[in-house]
């Protein structure tokens, strides 16, 4: 039986939702051997215990790989990612026994078998990713053999040194630049996102990997249409109450801003300038849905 290797790079704040992603994989790959690779730069025993808990659901392997964060201390960041976002660029070098690894962001949920994805022949491509032009780095199938053979991390390191001030989206920009001509485009159902600009689109009928871009699925302001499925997985864990308590704290902290935005968006949506009107009509619609879902 094949061994599928799936990597994450959570810090302390993302361990909880990482566990939910892992649960979804185990639930939909019952007849497959799974090895989870946890890239980290130090995790508390509490976090390790959470990750180890998934073994109660289905037998699996969890490999902890300690990453030297100092190696990335001068790498550019953006406010929605931590330095751990860069760890994925070293998967191949840190796991020399792996020929192919699927990297997933912690805010993902798998709803199908991953066997077909791993059977895809990456040939001489560095990665498989979703997106014809620019791809999101939250779901990447790494061709580790080629990555090591062609010293791709060295290319990444050199690119960062030469272009640091031009990099706007951290690792994602760099991976897109380095892998531009060495990327196999994967089917879109392997990285299903929902964005404000697509609010009126038809929901994909059979997504295989859901990516909760925007607010994470454990947050009250996540408006993704498949959040309910994530909650179903979360409710099976012994630490679901932690998600609830954090949500209450966030809601109280954000309540004044939510009310202010309610009036701000409704006013800005009336501005008779097409581009501004369209942008804030969407924001206003999303905000109304959010407030309605909270049932104040």
N, C-alpha and C positions, 0 to 999 in steps of 0.2 A: 504494500500500500504506500502511495506517495506521501511525502511529508511536505506540507505547505508551510512556508515561513512568512509570518506577518509581523512587521515592525511598527512600533510606536515610539514617540519621544516625549513622554509626559513629564511635567514638573509636579510638585506637590499639589498644585491647584487643579491639575487635569487628570489625576489618577482615577477619581470617581467616574468620570465619563469615559475614560479609557476602558474601565472594567465593563461598562455597558456595551461598548463596541465589541469587546472580546466575547461577551455573552452572545451577542447576535451572530457572531461567526460560528461559535460552537453549536448554537441552535440550528443553524442552516447547513452545517457540514458534519453531521453526526457520524458518517461513515468514513471520515477523513482524518488522518493524523495531522495535528496542528502544533507548530512551535511558534510561540509568541516571543519576539525579541524586544526587550524594553531598553531603549537607549536613554541613559540618564546621567546626571552628574551628582548624584546623591539623593537617596530617598529615605524617608523615615521608616521605622519599623511598622508604623500604622499603615503607611501606604503600601508597603510590601505585603502586609497581611491582607489588604483589600485585593491586591492583584492575585495572590495565592488562593484566595477564596474561590476563584473561578474553577479551580480543579475539582471542587465539589460538584460542579455541574456536569463536567465531562473531563475525562483524563486528557491532559495535554502537557506540553513542555513549556516552561517559561524560562527564557535565558535573559539574565540581567547583564547588560554591557555598560560598564562605567566609561563615560566619555570625558576627556579633559576639556572642560569649558574654557580654559585659558587659551586654548588654540583658536578660539573664536572671539576673543575679547575685543578685537578691533573690527569685527565684522558688523556691517550696518544692520540696524533693526528698525521696525516700525511699531507703533503703539499697540497693535493687536497681536503681536507675536513675541515670544521670549527667545533667548539665545538658543534654547533647545530646538528651535526650528531648523537651525543649521546642522544639527546632528545627523539628519537623514543623508546629507551629502557624504558621510563617511561609513555608511552601512557596509558597503563592499569591503572596505579596508579593515573594519572592525570585526567582520564576520568572514574570515578567509575560507571557511568551509562551505559557504553558501554560493550557489550558482545563480539563484533567482530569489528575490525577496520583494514582497508587496509591502510598501510603506503606506500607512493610513494615518491621517490626523485623528486626534482623539474624538473629535466631534463628527464621527462617522457611524453608520449603522449598516450592517450587511444583511441583505434580505434574500440571498440565494447561495447556492453552492459556488465556491471559488475555483473548482477544478477546471472548468473551461477557460477561465482567465489564465491560470498557470500553464495551461497547455499551449497558449499562444507562443509561437516562435518569434522571438525578438530579433533573430538573425544577428546582424552587426550593430543594431541600434543600442544606444546606452540605456534607454528606458522605453516603457510604454506608458502613455498618459492620454488624458482626454482633452481635446482642443486642437483644431487644425492650425491655428496661428499661435496664440498664447495659451498655455495650459496652466491650470490650477495645480499647485504642488501638493495638495492634500491627499491625492491618490496617485501613487507612482509604482509601477512595476519595474524594479531595477534589474538590469542584466549585469549581475555582479562580476561575472567572469571577464566580460569586455571592459567593465569599469576599472577593474584592477589592471588588466593587461595594458590599457591605454592611459593609465595614470590620470584618470579624469579629475580626481580631487585636486591634484596639482594644478590642473587647468583652472579649476574653480578658484583656488587660492590666488593664482596669478591674476585672474580676472578681477577679483575683489580688490587686490592691491592697486591695479591700474584704473579701476572704474568706480571706486568706492563712493564718490560724490554723486555719481549718476544713478546709483541703485536706489530705487524707490520702494520696492516691495521685498526687501531682504532676499532670502534664499530663492524665492520664486522667480524674481527677475534674472538671477544668475543662472539658475537651472535652465530657464528658457533660452538664455543666450548660448550656453555651452552645448545644450542638447538640440538646438534648432534644427540641424540637419541630420541628427542621429536619434530621432524620436519616432516610434511607431504609434500612430493614432489609434486609441482604443475606442470601442463603442461608448456612446454617451451614458448608457445606463449604468456604467461603472463609476460614475461620479455625478450623481443627480443632485443638483442644487436648485434652490428657489431664491430669486432676487426680486427686489422691489420693481425693477423695470419689466419683469415678466409676470406681474401680478395677475394679468388676465389670460395667461396662457392655459392650454389644456394640460393637465397633470399627466406626467408619464405613467403609463399603465403598469409597467413592470420594472421599476428601478432595481438594480442589483446591489448597488452601494449608494446609500443616501449620505450626502454631505451637508451638514447643518451650517452653511456659511451664514454669517451674521451672528445674532445672539446664540450662544450655545444651547443645546436642547434641554439642559437642566435649569435654564432661566425662564422666569415667568413671561418675558417679552419675546421669546422665540415663537414665531408665528408659522413655522413650517407645517405644511399639511399632514406630514407623517410624524409629527411630534408625539401623537398619541401612542404610536407603536413603540417609540423609544421609552415612553413612560411605562408601558407594559413590562418591558425588560427591567427597567429601574426598580419597579415595585417588587421584583423577585429577590432583590439584594437585601442584606441585613442593615445596609446603611442608607436606605431610601429616605429615612427621616432627616438625614443630614442635608439632602437636596431640598427638602421642604423648608427646613429652618433657614437655610441660606437664601431661599427664594423670598421668605417673609422679610428677612433683613434687607435684601435688595429692593423689595417693593416699598418698604417704609422709607428707605434712603432716597429712592427715585420718585416718590409720589409727587413732591412739588414740581419736579421737572415734567412729569407726565401731564399734569394739569396745565402748566404753562405752554407746553408743546401743543396741547389740544387747541388752544386759542391761536397760537402762532401759525400753525399749519392751515387752519381754517381761513385766516386772514390772508396769508400769502397765496393761497390757492385761488384767490379772487383777483390777483394782479393780472391785468389784461395784456400780458406779454407771453406769447405762446410757450417758449422754453421754460420760463419760470412757472407759469400756470400748470403745465403738464407735470413738472417735477413735484410741485407741492400738492397737486391733486392726488398723486400717488401716495406721497407721505401722509396726507390727510386721511386717505382711505385706509391705509395700513394702521394708522394710529387709532382710528375709530374701531377697527376690528380688535385691536389689542385691548382697548378700554372696555369694549363689550364683552370680551372673553374673561375679564377679571370680575365682572358682576359686582361692582361697587354698591 
